Each structure stands twice: as C-alpha cells, then as structure tokens.
C-alpha cells in the first residue's frame, strides 16, 4: 500500500543539510525495504493535484530514476527490479501515471509522460502493456479532452516512440499513432502547445513510419503538415518542424524528390530571416543531405557509378542557389565566437555545410565560391575578410588537387600576410585555413606539397611569430604547425628540411606552453602536442642531439610540478594537465631515441631518473596523468628491455591500481596495454608477478561493472603473458581457456545489424585469436598437450568467423595467424584437428588473393605450416 511521503520529499530539498540527509535516508530505507510500496507512493504523490508542486516533481524524478540509468549494468538491475514487482502494484502505478497526464499542473503531467515512456521501454517489448497505445490515443479522440491532456499525451507518445523499437508496435498501432500526431500538428489545431508536442512527437515517431512513407498519399500528407509547421508563427514549432525535416532527410532520402523545391524555399527563407535556432536547423537539413549523398558516393562502383541506393544529386542540382545562401551566412559572425569553445552560430553552421558541399560535388563548388573570396578578402570590414577566408578554407577538401593547387599557391603568401591582420577573428580563421591547407595539400611522401624549400622558412617564421598572438589565435597556430610537421611523417630524407629550424620551433613551443594569459591549460596542452609531432616526424640522424638536449629540460619541468602549491581542486587539475603533457613529451622522446641502437644509450642512461619522476607522478593520483604516465612507462619498458625488472617492485602497486580502476576505464585499458609492454620487455622475469596480474585480469573479465571496451585487450594480454612465461602458463590454463571459450560464444550471439556491436565483435574476435596465438606459441617447446582439449573449440570458432562477411581485415589476419600456430604447435595431431576443416583451404585461398601484402604473407606462412605438419605425419 501507498504511504504518505510528502514531508520526506519536501525535506529532501531543504537547505538544512541535516534535515535533507535525514529525509534522504528515510526515503532510501523505504525503497530498500518495500520497493513496490515505495514506487506506488511516488506515483500517488505525482498524481495528486492537492500536493505541492515541489514534492510531486521530486516524486516523478525519483520514479524515473528507479526505472532507468545511463550505465548499462545499473539499467539492467533496475529493469529486473521492475519486472519482479507484482502485477497489481504495477497496474496501480501505471493507471496513476496515465491519470496524471490529465493534471492541470504542467510539471506533473510532463514528468508523468516521461515515466510512462520509461515503463513502456521495459514492458512494450515484452508484450506486457498491450493496451498502452490504445489508452493514450483515447485521450486524443475524446470530444471533451482538454488541451493540457492532449499535450501531455502527445508528449508521452513521442517519448514512448523514442524509447522502444519500431518492431515493438504492429502497423495498425503505428498508423493510429501517426494519425493522432499529424492531426495534432495540423494548422487547424488552435492550441500551440498541443501543436508543438505533436511536432516533437513526429520527430520521435519517424523511425516507425517506413510503411507510411512508402504510401504516396500518406507521405504527401505527412510532408505537407511538416512543411506547414515550418511556417507556424511560434518559433519553437518552426524549429521542431525543421528538426523533423532533418530526420526525414537522413531516414527517407529516397522519397524527397517531389518535395525538394518547397523545402529549398522554406530553408532558404529560414536561413535568411528567421530566428537563429530555426535557421540552424534549416541549415542542418542541407548538411544531412550532404551526409546522405557522401555515403551513397562511398558505396558507388567507380566504373559505372552504380550503388545500391538511388542518388538524386540534390546538392549538385541546388548548387547555383545553395552556395550563395551558405556564403551569405558566413557574414553573420558573433563578436566573441572565437573566444570560447562550444559556440555554434549561423556562420559556423554555414561554413560546416559548405565544407560538406565541397566534399559532395568537388570541383563544381570552386567557381561559385572564389568570386566571393576575391571580392571580400581585402575589404576594410573585418567580417568580409573573415568570411572570405572561411569560405576559402571550407572548400579545400573535395575539389581535385589540380583545381585547387594554382589558387592555393597564389593565395599562400596572402594568407601569411593576413596573420598580421588587425582583427583577431581574421587571424584565427586564417590560421585555421592554413591548417586545412597543410592537412590536405602537404604530403611530401606522395610527392606533392604546397610547402617547398623556398617557402618553408617564410611559413615557419610567420607561424612562430603568431604563437605570441592572443591565446585562441596561438591555439589555432599550434594546430597549423602540428599538421605541417605531420606532413613530413614517413617522408624519408625530405624531413631534413625541418632540421635547421627545429631548435627554434621547440623553444617557441616551450615559451607558448609557459604563457600565463590563457584562461585554461588548453594552449599549454596543444603546444606540447605540437612539440611531440615535430619530434616524432624529425630526421633522427640529424636531430638526435637536439632531442637529447630537450629530454633533461622536460624532465626538469616535470620535477618542478611536484612543488606546485595546491590549494583547490582547480589547482590539482592544472597540475595534472601539465604533468600529463610533460609525460607525453617524455614518452615521445623515449620512443624516438630508443628506435635505433645509436641513440638508445641516451634513454638507458636517464632511465632511473625518468622512472623516479613517473613514480612521483603516480603519487599525485590524477587519472589523466595516470594515463599518460602509464603510456610513457610502457615506452620505457620497451626501451630498457630486461633491465626494467629493477623497477617492478616499486611500480607494481600502481599497475595493480590501474588494473582495478573500473570507474576510469581508460586508465584500466592503458594499464592492460602496459602489462603487454612489460611482458615483451621482461619475458620470464615477469613470472613473480603473474599470479597477481592473472587474478586481476580474470576478476576484471568476470565483472559486469567494467566497461566492455577494456575486455578485448585483456584477452590479448593472456597471449602476451603466455608468450613471456611459456610452459609456466600451465597454472592459468584451467581459468583462462574457459574465459576465451565463453567470449567466443558471446561473439557468436552478437547482433551484427548494430554497427557499434559489429565493431566491438571484431575487436573481441581479434583479441581471442591473439590470445590463442600467444598461448600456443608459449607452449610450443613444452606441454603442447595442454592445448589439445581446447583445439576443437578453437577450430569451430575459426570456422564460424571465416563464414562471416562482416569480419574486418585485422580479424582475418589474426585468424589466419592462429591457424598457422595450431599447425605449428600441435603438428603431431594435425590430421585429427583439421579433419573437418574444409573451410581452411577456402579461407587461405581468399587471403592469398588479397591486396594486403601482410595478409598474403601470413596466409602463405600458415599454408606452409599446415603442409609441413601433414608431411611430417605422413
């Protein structure tokens, strides 16, 4: 039965901490001791118009939070708790909520509509609330239904559609829902709140409307009321209508042709003269069309242009009128748009859309944009100069190099001069445009670059000077320098061009990192990231002494961070960010100098001091810096090899902390990676720590709390450990192999229709194969018989994955490699193991025909191993 909880709910919002805590404790006890009664009491509180709004609102919020949570494991628990509640209680709660939709108090009816949807998300897929849609629709058809009830009902229908799958409703229900929604959207609806709720409900119901959109008459009507709503006098309704059109663009692209003329008129009018919230959605429509057409183009067969989806070329057709509309928006900048992250306005949306248009139509966009650029780039008004620069930067990806190259070469000097413009907005956008040029048109490794020996000094001179500009301009300049450096990656001797300038570049970036005029540590972080890229892409033979001198300077800076006075959480965060950046620089230096034997001694000589610094960093207990220090330690382990053993006793406690850090799962994932690095460095010297590491990995894998993305690297780590300790892995076979088998069974049951799950499935399968490979190789010289009982399950799993066309290349490589490892390690039993494996020849044949050289080599090796094993067995 329901209890009186009004006072507890009000007290739980008291400014007096003791009163508040006592009330929260009492409510928590009620929830734990009698969940059905607690939920019923909350629903009654929410439904009672005689209760205070504050207690009703909190009751609804608590009720919602007892049904749903963001974290998957918590959500599953709440769902199971609701399912376990007796049906009579659930019926009372649901009836109470449905009655609350008719409340005259807006907060109560709105909250009730959300809670109804949360219950629907649990019960509708289970066919436990079949009458829900009918009950909601009855509210819409009663002749005396007040507008407030219609509004709350439409809200509820929208939320329900958002929560459930289109497969959960039969077509008759979908038809009825859409009829009610579209009637509510109709211009004849007098109440604007009802019309708004209906338009928002349509947005959530569009996924259900596939059959309705295939019917021309129904489709025409839905499109008509949506377009009409885009002209409503209320701003919110217009915005919601354009949001519907954006969703229709991505969901039903193939049916849009008859409506495009009207949609263009609506979007054009909104962009030119409507409120910004509406104009942004109108712009988003065209961005969505670009996204659809880019996706279609990605799947087209190059020879004949065929693709499985129809390509209507809406962007190409609209180009002569669409581009001028977009260009016009570029002149609508905000005065402070460069000062803060996260600002989104019409000018930015217009530039983003223009970028997409350029990618969609390529060369055709250039003659439509360049006249605007040329006419505005020198105007006295800063808005014109900035817009022209933004337009130029926006069309650099998409058109051919042949089309762009003359313009970029001609305009490069102009842009360098513009870095001294009197207006910071112009300088900010110019630096961004230079970044785009370096990203797209600077690739010395392929033989093309706008940067030449003749202009490199000038470019670097301008950019390094501009690092002294305002923080947000300096931030963009760092981005340009980063991409300039990145262009020299894998460019061989051409990277020597950077060598004479490297000392000045590094000192300028250090000076930028030490600036104190930025409002946060973003510029500091960006400076060090840019420094890392220059170190990474430099020619080591020429720059080793420069980098060697940098190492003690960075180590000194890291040591200085330990004496920073910490008086607030903000100070702690700044210290952590700086330590993370410095650890990142040290990591890159370690990787660079240890990559060749000539310079490796520099790292080995400094290793003790470096490790001491990292251990002191861990003592600061910041998760961000924990990640960076862990990554750097992985690099140090790789560089020092077996000598890393001397650090293990002191380091192990921090490694263990990382492996147990479920909450900050990125830290956990990096710690797992470091275990692999240490295994490769120490080989069997890791053995004293293996019992504890394996116990932690097995515990992590058994946990429902740990983020699933960490589990694949853990399986790969089994292979690293087995490879390092060889026959000693026998101690863990009885625990690790069942884990691998369970994981392979999970793979077999995954939903490949879900793209995210498909990607995760590929990661998981690859890691399982890598684990088996490591274990088989570890047992190769002794105790191979331990793997014989597990071989049939592995071969069955390989056969299953081989049939899957959704597997990615990395899975195929790992799968073919483990086949070779089976043949190599278990050759004496090859005939039994391979007797039912006709798929092997087909798989290897497929791989031997691959364009991927590494895959071909792996397949050839595996084929050789199998052939050799069969020849030995006779």
C-alpha angles and dihedrals in degrees: 000000000000120000132206105263102156095109093048090051092050092045090051086066095047119127087224105093095209094050090046095048093047091052093047090050092051092049090047092052091049090050094049096044100042114012097172092050091045093052092045091050091051092050092049091049091051093048098048111097089193093066125089115271090234094058092043093051093050091046089055093047093051090046091053091048092053089060104042143027136175094233109081099221092048091047092052090051092051091048091052091049091054092047089053093056112105116260096241090057092047092049092052091048093049094047090049091052093048089051090051090062086074094054116127088218105091096206091056097048092045092051091046091054090055094047091048088056093049091053089045090054088061102036107033095062087049091050090239099127104039093152095057099094092045092050092050093047090050087064088059097048101045107109093223098045108137118232091247091059092048091049094050091044093052089048089051092049089051093049091046090053089049092052102044135054123255086241090065095071128060117233094255089058091047090050091050093047092049091047091054093045096047091047088053090052094050117117087236089070104105098197112078093199090057091047091050093049090049093050091050089047090054089055090059093041097053094093088060094052102075093115092044092051089053089060108080096209094049091043092051091052094048091048092047095053091044093051090044090052088054086066097047116131091237115085095215092054092050090049092049091049092053089048087057091050090051090053092046089052091059098035102039105022092142094064099047101091098094092049102044097094092056093042090052090053091048095047093044092051092047094048092049101044117001131098112288094248089057095041091052091056091046088054091047089060090066092044088054091050089052091050091052094047093046089053091049090049091050090059097043119115103243096218098058106007092242120153134167092246125061114253111213095179091221092162093050091049094046095042100104092055101026097057095052089050091052093045091053090058091057088072092060097082125156117237092235100034095119095046099073137039118237097034111140121185140156095272092053092045090049092051092047091050091047089054089054092046090053091051090048100049103020118193094013092074095058101075090047094053106034097068088057090048093049094045095050108030094088101035118128091234109089092214091062093048093047093046092049091050091046091050091051092049091047096061099049095097115063106027117089123268087241091058096044102036099078092048095046093047090049093046101042096087090046090054092048089053090048089063084078093052115138091235120075093208089060092047092047093052092042090055089049090050091050087051090055091049092051092045096050106025105033112081111132091173089067093043099254129100138143086212112083136173086258097057104027094090091050093048094049092044092056095044096047090049090049090056084079092060125099114312096255092050091046088051091056090045089055087054091053092048091048092055092043089056093043090058089067093057111123090000094125117207092000089077085070085082088077096050100087091050099043099094091052092044093051094046091048091051092048089051090050091050090053095054114122100195096085118101092225140011094267095105091047091053093045092050093054092044089054090048089053091054093052091050092047095049099040124109102260096201089061102032104040093105092049091051092043089056091049093056099071090043091056092042089053091051090051091051090052091058090069090067096050109126109244115202101149143023087257090059089049091051093050091049090050093049092050093047090049092053093048092047087052092054092048090050092054091047090050091050093046099046096040093051092087131038094235095065101027092092089066089065095040090053093052096037097101093052092044092051092048090054091050092050089052089050091055089054088064089066100215114149094214094052090040088063095048094044090049091052091048091050089053088056091047091050090052091049098046097040115184091002088072087078091084091065097048099087093056095036099045096080090058092046089052091050089052093050090052095048101108094158096058093039094176087066089050092050093050090048089055089052090051090053086059092049091050092048090054090047099045105029107187092357085082089066098097089060099041099090092057095040093049091046090054094046092049090047091049092049091051093052123102090199099063116095108256094232090072094057100074093056088049091059090048087051090060086062093049092051093046091049090051099047101030115189091011088075084080087091091065103038095095090055104033101045096054087050090054091048092050090050091051089052089052088053090054091056098046122124105245091187088074107078094204091051090047091055091047090048090054091050092048095047093048091050092049090053091046090052092051091047092053093046093047092048091046091055094040096103097037140017097010087152088076089072097048096087089052098046097085092055091048092049090049090052092049089051091051094049092044089062093052112098091192094068113115127228095262090056091050092051092049091045094050091046093053090050087058091047091053090052092045099046099034099034094134089065098037096122094054094043096047098036096106097032105105088144090071095075092047092048094047091045090053091049095047088058092051123119088223106098094200092053091049091051093048091049091049090050091049092048088051092049092050092046092048092049092050092048091052092049091047 
